[in-house]
Amino acid sequence: MDPIIGTTTTYHGIEHLYLAGYKVRIVAVMKGAATPDHDPDAADAYLTNDLEIAHAGGIGALDRLEVQPWLDGKGRFSFVSSDPRAIDLARFAHLAH
């Protein structure tokens, strides 16, 4: 599996309009968080390293990813994070089909 944590991609969704077109860095995966019955306290609900993600089956269409947008004017990633659906990120858009 290719590395996920710490990699960058672009946000192309409409759920988080303030991220539209931004380059974002992936900092965590929230398995199944795009489902109404998601349990954020489940053992594998919040994954912060690639080994955990691989053991959980990789990235799926119903996952959310914690991301930090790149701030051009400051030359760094934001300290603030967002939780878009995996399918709204360019790297995982193929999962929507």
N, C-alpha and C positions, 0 to 999 in steps of 0.2 A: 504494500500500500504506500502511495506517495505521502510525504509529510503533509499535515494539515495545520497543526498548531504553529502559529508564527508566520504562516504564509499569507500572501496578499491576493486579493481579487477585487472585483468591482461590484457594487450594489446596483441592481437594475429593477428593483421592485417598486411598488407604490404604497406599501404599508408604512414605510418610514421615509416619507418624502424628503426630509432633510438630508438623507444619505444618498439621494438619487445621483448616480454617476460618480460617487466618491470611491476612491481606492480605500479598502478596509483591510485590517489585519485580523486574522482569526485568533481568538484567545481561548475559546472553549466551545464545546458542543453540548447542547441540551437535547438528549435523546428523546424523541417523541413529543417534544414540547409544542408542536403545532397541532396537537390533538386536544379535544375538549376534556378528555379524562386523564390528561397528563398528571403524574404524581411527581412533583419536584423533589420529594424526599426519598424517592426510590434510590437504591444503591448505585445504579448506573445512570442516574438522571443528568449529572453534570460532570463532563469529562474534560480533563485539562492536559492530557498527553496522548500522543499518537498510539501508544501501546494499548491504552484503555479504549480508544476509539476502534482500533482493529479488533479487539476482543468483543466489542459490542456490535460488530458487523459493519463498521464503516459508517459513512454518512448516508442517510435516507431522506426521502422526500418529506417526511413528517418531522424532521429534526429542525431545531433552531440553532443558530450559531451566535456566540457572543463575539462581537466585532468592535474594533476601534477605528474610526475614520482617520485618514491622513489629513493633516492641517497644513496646506501649502504655505500659508503665511507665517506659520511658526516653525516649519521644517521638522515636524514630528507628528506622531500619532496622538490622538486625543486621549486624555485620561478618562473620558466618559465613554461608556460602551453602550451598544444597542444589541437587540436580539432578533435579527431578521430570520425569516425562514431560509433554509438551505437553498431552496429552489429560486430564491430571489438574488442569489449571488452568481455571478458569471461562471465561476468554476463548477457549480453544481446545477446549473440551469437544465442540463440534460435529464435530471431526475424528474422533472415535471411532466415528461412525456410518457 
